[in-house]
Amino acid sequence: MPAKKLLLLAGDYVEDYEIMVPFQALQAVGHTVHAVCPGKLAGDYVHTAIHDFEGAQTYSEKPGHRFTLNASFVETRAESYDALVIPGGRAPEYLRLNAEVIALVKHFASSGKPIAAICHGAQLLAAAGVISGRRISAYPACAPEVTLAGAQYAEIPVDQAVTDGKIVTAPAWPAHPAWIAQFLKVLGTTITH
């Protein structure tokens, strides 16, 4: 299995599990993962938020960990990466307003490179206009944006994921096992026991 170089897009109040788990898991199987955030440099951190399902009409939010970035956004060149990872939380809500972020997402999609997005990460895919005609999962509150972007919203259990071509999406962090496994398959990563 050749190791891949992956770009992970972060921002303040990204969902804690949705950045930490893929960042660590993808490195654990041998891939290089560069976590970047617009306006921040390697060694800076983003605040994370913990979103939980506690019986209310929507998720609750609590402060999470500080996540240290290991690469600088200003030095990021999409051409030098093999795939893109977009965690959820509140970060995609404002990252989608950044023209450089949208250009990055468009590069990965138009180049046919694998993209993994979870939860509110679909907001970036929708804003970049790269999901029309695809089957895309996301946190249910993002379903209208997915549909308005011309995609079919995949209403799946919270612990499942869906792959459409080279785009792997899931509704929330309980889907990590399915989401990461499907993304590894799209990356061509084989794990033997």
PLY file of the C-alpha trace (Angstrom):
ply
format ascii 1.0
element vertex 193
property float x
property float y
property float z
element edge 192
property int vertex1
property int vertex2
end_header
0.00 0.00 0.00
1.58 3.28 -1.00
1.17 5.93 1.68
-0.97 8.91 0.68
-0.60 12.58 1.55
-3.93 13.83 2.89
-5.17 17.36 3.56
-7.54 17.90 6.51
-9.45 21.21 6.58
-10.00 22.56 10.09
-11.50 25.63 11.71
-12.47 26.80 15.15
-15.28 24.76 16.71
-14.74 21.82 14.43
-16.29 18.75 16.06
-13.71 17.26 18.44
-14.13 13.57 17.48
-14.52 14.36 13.78
-11.08 15.96 13.59
-9.17 13.95 16.19
-10.25 10.42 15.22
-9.60 10.58 11.44
-6.40 12.58 11.98
-5.01 9.86 14.23
-6.52 6.83 12.48
-5.29 7.81 9.02
-1.79 8.36 10.38
-1.93 5.03 12.25
-2.28 3.16 8.95
0.68 5.00 7.42
-0.77 8.04 5.66
0.59 11.57 6.11
-2.14 13.97 7.27
-1.67 17.74 7.19
-4.26 19.61 9.28
-4.64 23.24 8.18
-6.88 26.20 8.96
-7.21 29.50 7.09
-5.42 32.28 8.95
-3.40 29.87 11.11
0.08 28.39 10.93
1.61 25.06 11.88
1.80 24.95 15.68
-1.32 27.12 16.12
-4.46 25.44 17.37
-8.17 25.43 16.70
-10.80 25.19 19.40
-12.98 22.12 19.08
-16.50 21.45 20.25
-18.05 18.25 21.52
-21.46 17.63 20.02
-23.62 15.03 21.69
-27.07 13.55 21.31
-28.76 13.89 24.68
-32.47 13.67 23.88
-33.02 17.31 22.86
-34.36 18.34 19.46
-30.80 18.92 18.29
-27.31 18.12 19.50
-25.75 19.82 22.50
-22.39 21.58 22.32
-19.62 21.67 24.90
-16.01 22.89 24.74
-13.60 20.29 23.43
-9.83 20.02 23.21
-7.41 22.38 21.55
-6.31 20.70 18.33
-2.81 21.64 17.17
-2.37 22.17 13.45
0.67 20.54 11.88
0.79 22.53 8.61
0.19 26.12 7.49
-2.80 26.94 5.31
-0.91 29.69 3.47
1.62 27.11 2.24
-1.03 24.59 1.16
-1.03 23.58 -2.50
-3.89 21.25 -3.37
-1.87 19.70 -6.20
0.54 18.15 -3.70
-2.17 16.15 -1.89
-3.81 12.85 -2.81
-7.09 13.29 -0.92
-9.14 15.66 1.24
-10.77 15.17 4.66
-13.51 17.55 5.86
-14.65 17.15 9.46
-17.91 18.63 10.69
-18.98 20.76 13.58
-19.48 24.48 13.15
-16.28 25.13 11.19
-17.70 24.28 7.72
-20.43 26.89 8.25
-17.92 29.74 8.00
-15.11 28.00 6.08
-17.47 27.81 3.10
-17.32 31.61 2.92
-13.56 31.51 2.23
-12.80 31.57 -1.52
-9.46 29.78 -1.04
-11.16 26.93 0.83
-13.78 26.60 -1.90
-11.03 26.54 -4.54
-9.29 23.71 -2.64
-12.49 21.65 -2.48
-13.13 22.24 -6.19
-9.59 21.12 -7.03
-10.00 17.78 -5.27
-13.39 17.16 -6.89
-12.41 18.19 -10.43
-9.18 16.18 -10.20
-11.09 13.06 -9.17
-9.22 12.83 -5.88
-10.90 11.11 -2.92
-12.86 13.31 -0.52
-14.18 12.28 2.90
-16.70 14.62 4.56
-18.66 13.97 7.73
-21.56 15.74 9.42
-21.60 19.46 8.52
-18.65 18.91 6.17
-21.26 18.56 3.43
-21.80 22.32 3.73
-18.39 22.81 2.09
-19.18 20.30 -0.65
-22.49 22.03 -1.36
-20.96 25.52 -1.35
-18.24 24.38 -3.75
-20.88 23.02 -6.13
-19.25 19.58 -6.39
-22.05 17.20 -5.38
-24.71 17.62 -8.06
-26.07 14.23 -9.11
-24.37 12.39 -6.25
-25.72 10.52 -3.22
-24.42 12.40 -0.15
-24.89 11.91 3.58
-24.58 14.63 6.20
-26.00 15.62 9.54
-29.79 15.77 8.93
-29.87 19.55 9.47
-27.72 19.84 6.32
-30.13 17.83 4.15
-31.73 20.95 2.60
-28.30 22.27 1.52
-27.34 18.90 0.05
-30.59 18.76 -1.91
-30.37 22.39 -3.05
-26.86 21.64 -4.35
-28.39 19.04 -6.68
-27.44 15.92 -4.73
-29.61 13.13 -3.37
-29.55 13.29 0.43
-28.72 9.83 1.78
-30.86 9.35 4.87
-28.89 6.59 6.58
-28.40 5.51 10.21
-26.05 7.73 12.21
-23.46 4.94 12.37
-23.29 4.33 8.60
-21.55 5.98 5.65
-22.09 6.19 1.90
-19.62 6.19 -0.97
-20.47 7.76 -4.32
-17.52 7.53 -6.67
-14.61 8.96 -4.72
-16.68 10.93 -2.22
-17.32 9.28 1.15
-19.83 10.94 3.49
-21.47 10.18 6.83
-23.99 11.83 9.18
-21.91 12.17 12.37
-19.08 10.77 14.50
-20.85 7.51 15.43
-20.17 6.54 11.78
-16.38 6.70 12.14
-15.81 2.94 11.71
-17.87 2.80 8.50
-16.74 6.21 7.20
-13.03 5.65 7.73
-13.21 2.07 6.39
-14.94 3.24 3.20
-12.48 6.12 2.79
-9.53 3.74 3.20
-11.02 1.54 0.46
-11.34 4.54 -1.89
-7.72 5.47 -1.06
-6.65 1.95 -2.02
-5.49 1.18 1.52
-5.47 -2.51 2.36
-5.15 -3.66 5.94
-4.36 -7.31 6.59
-4.57 -9.11 9.90
0 1
1 2
2 3
3 4
4 5
5 6
6 7
7 8
8 9
9 10
10 11
11 12
12 13
13 14
14 15
15 16
16 17
17 18
18 19
19 20
20 21
21 22
22 23
23 24
24 25
25 26
26 27
27 28
28 29
29 30
30 31
31 32
32 33
33 34
34 35
35 36
36 37
37 38
38 39
39 40
40 41
41 42
42 43
43 44
44 45
45 46
46 47
47 48
48 49
49 50
50 51
51 52
52 53
53 54
54 55
55 56
56 57
57 58
58 59
59 60
60 61
61 62
62 63
63 64
64 65
65 66
66 67
67 68
68 69
69 70
70 71
71 72
72 73
73 74
74 75
75 76
76 77
77 78
78 79
79 80
80 81
81 82
82 83
83 84
84 85
85 86
86 87
87 88
88 89
89 90
90 91
91 92
92 93
93 94
94 95
95 96
96 97
97 98
98 99
99 100
100 101
101 102
102 103
103 104
104 105
105 106
106 107
107 108
108 109
109 110
110 111
111 112
112 113
113 114
114 115
115 116
116 117
117 118
118 119
119 120
120 121
121 122
122 123
123 124
124 125
125 126
126 127
127 128
128 129
129 130
130 131
131 132
132 133
133 134
134 135
135 136
136 137
137 138
138 139
139 140
140 141
141 142
142 143
143 144
144 145
145 146
146 147
147 148
148 149
149 150
150 151
151 152
152 153
153 154
154 155
155 156
156 157
157 158
158 159
159 160
160 161
161 162
162 163
163 164
164 165
165 166
166 167
167 168
168 169
169 170
170 171
171 172
172 173
173 174
174 175
175 176
176 177
177 178
178 179
179 180
180 181
181 182
182 183
183 184
184 185
185 186
186 187
187 188
188 189
189 190
190 191
191 192
